């Protein structure tokens, strides 16, 4: 099972979103960007919320446009409600009060004229979350095998 990242953003930041998605896929991450997966006639909010629910984490691109986007703010709220890890990527110059529900949280700052270092930092951090998830899954498999072995032993004694 892969590690899925939902990218919350303003549609005006499409160039940076494409760069993030390309970089994330090179790290073996699955990327979901709402407008890339059209479901004509379907409810957009249901599709987005379903994808946030199935995501392992949510990267929020908080550019000056992103902070003003009602959709971005709703996606942040829903991700927090679902207790998803939220990774804010904040444009230089965005004020703390513009971060909404993410005020007071650590974030990765990026310069829109040279975003490469921030993109790499975000990819590295999310990759570390992916590794943690993989270790948790391995531990659950081992625990399951131990329980199965104990059940087999107890059944053999009867």
C-alpha positions as CSV (number, residue, x, y, z in Angstrom):
1,X,0.0,0.0,0.0
2,X,1.4,3.4,-1.0
3,X,1.5,6.7,0.8
4,X,-1.1,9.1,-0.4
5,X,-0.7,12.9,-0.2
6,X,-3.5,15.3,-0.9
7,X,-2.3,18.8,-2.1
8,X,-4.6,21.6,-1.0
9,X,-4.0,24.8,-3.1
10,X,-5.4,27.7,-5.0
11,X,-5.9,26.9,-8.7
12,X,-3.7,30.0,-9.3
13,X,-0.7,28.0,-8.0
14,X,-0.9,25.3,-10.6
15,X,2.8,25.6,-11.6
16,X,4.0,24.9,-8.1
17,X,1.5,22.1,-7.6
18,X,2.8,20.4,-10.8
19,X,6.4,20.7,-9.5
20,X,5.4,19.3,-6.1
21,X,3.5,16.4,-7.7
22,X,6.4,15.5,-9.9
23,X,8.9,15.6,-7.0
24,X,6.5,13.6,-4.8
25,X,6.1,10.8,-7.3
26,X,9.9,10.5,-7.6
27,X,9.8,9.7,-3.9
28,X,7.2,7.0,-4.5
29,X,4.3,9.0,-3.1
30,X,0.8,8.9,-4.6
31,X,-0.5,12.5,-5.2
32,X,-4.1,13.7,-5.4
33,X,-5.0,17.1,-6.7
34,X,-8.8,17.5,-6.9
35,X,-9.1,19.1,-10.4
36,X,-6.9,16.5,-12.0
37,X,-9.5,13.8,-11.4
38,X,-12.8,15.0,-13.0
39,X,-16.1,13.3,-12.1
40,X,-18.5,15.3,-14.3
41,X,-21.9,15.7,-12.5
42,X,-20.4,14.5,-9.2
43,X,-20.3,16.7,-6.1
44,X,-16.9,18.4,-5.8
45,X,-17.0,18.7,-2.0
46,X,-17.8,15.0,-1.6
47,X,-14.9,14.0,-3.9
48,X,-12.4,16.3,-2.1
49,X,-13.5,15.2,1.4
50,X,-13.3,11.5,0.4
51,X,-9.8,12.0,-1.0
52,X,-8.7,13.8,2.2
53,X,-10.2,10.9,4.3
54,X,-8.2,8.4,2.2
55,X,-5.0,10.5,2.2
56,X,-2.2,9.7,4.7
57,X,-1.3,13.4,4.9
58,X,-2.3,16.8,3.5
59,X,0.1,19.3,2.1
60,X,-1.4,22.8,2.1
61,X,0.1,25.3,-0.3
62,X,-0.5,28.7,1.5
63,X,0.5,31.2,-1.1
64,X,-1.1,34.7,-1.0
65,X,-3.8,33.3,-3.2
66,X,-4.1,30.1,-1.2
67,X,-4.7,31.9,2.1
68,X,-7.7,33.7,0.5
69,X,-9.2,30.6,-1.0
70,X,-12.4,29.4,0.8
71,X,-11.7,25.9,-0.6
72,X,-8.2,25.7,0.9
73,X,-9.6,26.9,4.3
74,X,-12.3,24.2,4.2
75,X,-9.8,21.5,3.2
76,X,-7.6,22.5,6.1
77,X,-10.5,22.3,8.5
78,X,-11.6,18.9,7.2
79,X,-8.1,17.5,7.3
80,X,-7.7,18.6,10.9
81,X,-11.2,17.1,11.8
82,X,-10.0,13.8,10.2
83,X,-6.8,14.1,12.3
84,X,-4.6,14.0,9.2
85,X,-1.0,15.3,9.4
86,X,-1.2,18.7,7.8
87,X,2.1,20.1,6.3
88,X,1.8,23.8,5.6
89,X,4.0,25.2,2.8
90,X,3.8,29.0,3.3
91,X,4.9,31.6,0.8
92,X,7.3,34.3,2.1
93,X,5.4,37.4,3.1
94,X,2.2,35.6,4.2
95,X,1.3,36.9,7.6
96,X,0.7,34.6,10.6
97,X,-2.9,35.8,10.9
98,X,-3.6,34.7,7.4
99,X,-2.8,31.1,8.2
100,X,-6.3,30.6,9.8
101,X,-6.5,27.3,11.6
102,X,-2.8,26.7,11.1
103,X,-1.7,29.7,13.1
104,X,1.0,28.7,15.7
105,X,2.0,25.6,13.8
106,X,5.4,25.0,12.3
107,X,5.6,25.3,8.6
108,X,8.0,25.2,5.6
109,X,8.5,28.6,4.1
110,X,9.1,29.0,0.4
111,X,10.1,31.8,-1.9
112,X,8.0,31.7,-5.0
113,X,11.0,32.9,-7.1
114,X,13.2,30.0,-5.8
115,X,11.0,27.3,-4.3
116,X,13.4,24.3,-4.8
117,X,14.7,24.1,-1.2
118,X,11.2,24.2,0.2
119,X,9.9,21.6,-2.2
120,X,12.8,19.3,-1.3
121,X,12.2,19.9,2.5
122,X,8.5,19.0,2.0
123,X,9.3,15.9,0.0
124,X,11.8,14.7,2.5
125,X,9.5,15.3,5.5
126,X,6.6,13.5,3.8
127,X,8.9,10.6,2.8
128,X,9.8,10.3,6.5
129,X,6.1,10.0,7.3
130,X,5.9,7.3,4.6
131,X,8.7,5.3,6.3
132,X,7.0,5.6,9.7
133,X,3.8,4.3,8.2
134,X,5.7,1.4,6.6
135,X,7.3,0.5,9.9
136,X,3.9,0.5,11.7
137,X,2.5,-1.8,9.0
138,X,5.4,-4.2,9.4
139,X,5.0,-4.2,13.2
140,X,1.3,-5.0,12.7
141,X,2.1,-7.9,10.4
142,X,4.6,-9.3,12.8
143,X,2.1,-9.0,15.7
144,X,-0.5,-10.7,13.6
145,X,1.8,-13.6,12.8
146,X,2.7,-13.9,16.5
147,X,-1.0,-14.0,17.5
148,X,-1.7,-16.6,14.8
149,X,1.2,-18.7,16.0
150,X,-0.1,-18.5,19.6
151,X,-3.6,-19.5,18.4
152,X,-2.2,-22.5,16.5
153,X,-0.2,-23.5,19.6
154,X,-3.3,-23.3,21.9
155,X,-5.4,-25.2,19.4
156,X,-2.7,-28.0,19.1
157,X,-2.8,-28.4,22.9
158,X,-6.5,-29.3,23.0
